[in-house]
Amino acid sequence: MLTPEDKAAIVADYATSEGDTGSPEVQVALLTHRITYLTEHFKSHIHDNHSRTGLLRLVSRRRKLLDYLHKKNAQRYFDLIKKLGLRK
């Protein structure tokens, strides 16, 4: 699960300026952490369909944020994708 210390570390790593918590980079990084956690959760809890619905919502939200970032600033998009390791 995402502890306050983990969240603060992620925000510090991906913030574009001091005190930045709402930029697309920070939001995508936090969503990626939650998606990774849930993916591992499903390896041992195969029949947890309610959480699987939540996972699909998180993936959709991340996709929308990435599309927005790609449309606004392609270089920031490609830097974020590379830093998170989302695409090959």
N, C-alpha and C positions, 0 to 999 in steps of 0.2 A: 504494500500500500504506500501511498505518497505521504511521507512524514513532512512536517513543516521545514525540517532541515534540508531534506531532499528538494523540496519545492524552492527554497531560497537559493540552493546551489544551482538549480536549473535556471532560475530567473537571472542569477548573476552571470551565468555562462552565455545566455542568449539575449540579454538585454541590449538594446541599441543605444541607450543612454542611462544615466543614473536615475534610479527609481522607476524604470520602465517595466511594467507588468502586462501591458495590453497590446504590445506590438504582435504582429502575426508570427514572428519568429519565436517569441516566448510562448504564445498560445499553442503553436504546433509542437514545440518541444515538450510542453506539459502533457498534451494529448498523446504524443508518442510514448511517453513514459507510462501513462495509464493503459494504453493499448498493449504495450509489451507485457505489463503486469497481468492483464486479463488473458492474454494469449497463453501465458504460462499457467494461469489458473485453470484454463480449460483442458490442459493436458491431464489433470488429475480429477477434474469435475466435469465429465463429459456431458452429463444430462442437465447442466445448469443453463436452461434456455432463456430465463429472464435476464441473466447477465449477458448472454450472447446478444440479445436485442440491444442492450446498452452499448455493447462493443460496436455493433453496426452503426449506432448513432454517433459514437466517437469517431469512427473511421470516416463517416460522411462529413462530420464537422471539420475534421482535419483536411479532407479533400477540398472542401469549399474554401478554407483559409489558404491552402496552397494555390488553388486556382486564382484567388484574389491577388496573392503576392506575385504570382507569375505575370498577371495582367498589369500590375502596377510597376513592378521593378524586377525584371527577369534575372538580373545579376544576383540580387538578394535571394531570390528563389533558388537559383542553382547553388549558391553558397550554403544555404540552409539544407538542401537535399544532400549535399556532399557531407556536411558536418554531422547530420543525423544518420547517414547511411541508408536512406530510404530506397533509392534506386540504384541499380547496378549499371 
